[in-house]
């Protein structure tokens, strides 16, 4: 039963990832670069710190820079809870930067079957933008984000993965709805016991607006655990 379940999600993610290209129009190309650190305090608790730079406008300008700090608690073997804060500097059209504060709560479940790893993550997210310089700064943008991922172990140190993520805004004054989706294909390589390197390709698409944008993104990341 579990093998059929995993095969179903694998086929679903593959079809979603490649069928979306049939209706996407190219709006932008981006490059996301991330460095992450993880400190394992004990068998259940770990601390996480990451720094990311996101280039946009066909990889010609720094569109977003953020620093994220969080912690994770393993509830049981396959179920974990995490909480994190992200400070964001996002580029505006006039080349100034908007300051944003994002708070996130995650509940994640993972299941392993042979060389397959299936995971689902539910995220509750609140983000405040320009708190002291905007009349709407005290009103957060609140989202639920659902992410499905499937990873396959190609070799001892190499994994391939697919994922799909959907953004549902909870406090939209014009009506709550899905307004963004992401589909990702990537590979990770374990350099040693403490560090790994990751590369991916993502399609990031806006939904339910008159002229939606679509970004095609290449990502690279390095993570170190100790």
Secondary structure by P-SEA (a helix, b strand, c coil): caaaaaaaaaaaaaaaaccccccccccccbbbbbbbbbbbccccbbbbbbbbbbbccccccccccccccccccccccccccccbbbbbbbbccccbbbbbbbbbbbbbbbbbcccbbbbbbbbbbbbbccccccccccccbbbbbbbbbbbbbcccccccccbbbbbbbcccccccccccccccccccccccccbbbbbbbbbbbbccccbbbbbbbbbbbbbbcc
